[in-house]
Amino acid sequence: MVSKTILVIEDEEFISNSIVKALKKEGYGVITTSDYNTSINVIDGAQIDLVVSDVMLPFSGGIDIVEHIKNSPKLSHIPVLLVTGMDRDILYSSKIPAEAIISKPFDMSQLVALVNTNILKAAVNVE
């Protein structure tokens, strides 16, 4: 099985490191960024299979990253999971086209399960 690559966009180092550790334990390749511009450069230039992004980032947020991905025909197949300290219901009511919105603090096993599920769904949709 070819390793899938997950982009983790998180500006809080402890949270980023925790997510990376859990995803690597599952066998995923992981790239990390902590701001909008670097994240967009990676998304546009690398083969990314799924994005896990914080909503609140320096300069521009995870919502803008979701819009960049979902508005691009070349990228729109990439699942995006948002993690946030904000009220999840407000984000859902905003009709953000992310596959899931996870409230901080979150259970790492829940995040890993969502990553696994969305990777499998994406693979089925591509075939």
C-alpha positions in Angstrom: 0.0 0.0 0.0 1.3 3.4 -0.9 1.6 5.8 2.0 -0.8 8.6 1.9 0.4 12.1 2.7 -1.4 14.3 5.2 -0.8 18.0 5.5 -1.2 19.2 9.1 -1.7 23.0 9.4 -1.4 24.1 13.0 0.4 27.0 14.6 0.4 25.5 18.1 3.5 23.4 18.2 2.3 21.0 20.9 -1.0 20.2 19.0 0.9 19.9 15.7 3.4 17.5 17.2 0.7 15.4 18.8 -1.2 15.1 15.5 1.9 14.3 13.6 2.9 11.5 16.1 -0.6 9.9 15.9 -0.7 10.0 12.1 2.8 8.7 11.6 1.9 5.8 14.0 -0.9 5.0 11.6 1.6 4.9 8.7 0.9 8.2 7.1 3.4 10.5 5.6 3.0 13.9 7.2 3.9 17.5 6.2 3.5 20.3 8.6 2.9 24.0 8.1 1.8 26.8 10.4 0.5 29.6 8.2 -1.7 30.3 5.2 1.0 31.2 2.6 3.2 28.2 3.3 0.2 25.9 3.4 -1.1 27.1 0.0 2.4 26.6 -1.6 2.5 23.0 -0.3 -1.1 22.2 -1.3 -0.5 23.6 -4.8 2.9 21.9 -5.2 2.7 18.6 -3.5 0.6 15.4 -3.7 -1.6 15.8 -0.6 -4.2 13.2 0.2 -5.9 15.0 3.1 -5.6 18.2 5.1 -6.0 18.7 8.8 -6.1 22.4 9.5 -6.6 24.7 12.5 -9.3 27.3 11.8 -7.4 30.2 13.5 -4.0 30.7 11.8 -1.7 33.7 11.5 -2.6 36.2 8.7 -5.4 34.1 7.2 -7.3 31.1 8.5 -8.2 27.5 7.8 -11.5 28.5 6.3 -9.6 30.3 3.5 -7.6 27.1 3.0 -10.8 25.1 2.7 -12.1 27.6 0.1 -8.9 27.5 -1.9 -9.0 23.7 -2.0 -12.8 23.3 -2.7 -12.9 26.0 -5.4 -10.1 24.5 -7.4 -11.1 21.7 -9.8 -7.5 20.3 -9.5 -7.7 20.1 -5.7 -11.4 19.8 -4.8 -11.2 16.1 -4.2 -8.9 16.6 -1.2 -10.7 16.0 2.1 -10.3 18.7 4.7 -10.7 18.3 8.5 -10.9 21.5 10.5 -9.9 21.6 14.2 -11.0 24.6 16.2 -11.4 26.2 19.6 -14.4 28.0 18.2 -18.1 26.9 18.5 -18.4 24.0 16.1 -22.1 24.6 15.5 -21.4 28.2 14.3 -18.9 26.8 11.8 -21.3 24.2 10.5 -24.0 26.8 10.1 -21.6 28.8 8.0 -21.8 26.0 5.4 -18.0 25.6 5.3 -17.3 22.7 2.9 -15.0 20.8 5.2 -15.6 17.1 5.6 -15.5 17.4 9.4 -15.1 20.1 12.1 -13.5 18.9 15.3 -13.6 20.9 18.6 -10.5 21.4 20.7 -9.7 19.8 22.9 -10.3 16.6 20.9 -9.6 13.0 21.4 -6.7 12.0 19.1 -8.3 8.6 18.4 -11.4 10.5 17.0 -9.2 12.6 14.7 -7.3 9.5 13.5 -10.6 7.7 12.8 -11.8 10.7 10.8 -8.6 10.7 8.8 -8.8 7.0 8.1 -12.5 7.2 7.1 -11.9 10.2 4.8 -8.8 8.7 3.2 -10.9 5.6 2.4 -13.8 7.6 1.0 -11.4 9.6 -1.2 -9.9 6.5 -2.5 -13.3 5.0 -3.4 -14.3 8.3 -5.1 -11.1 8.4 -7.2 -11.5 4.8 -8.5 
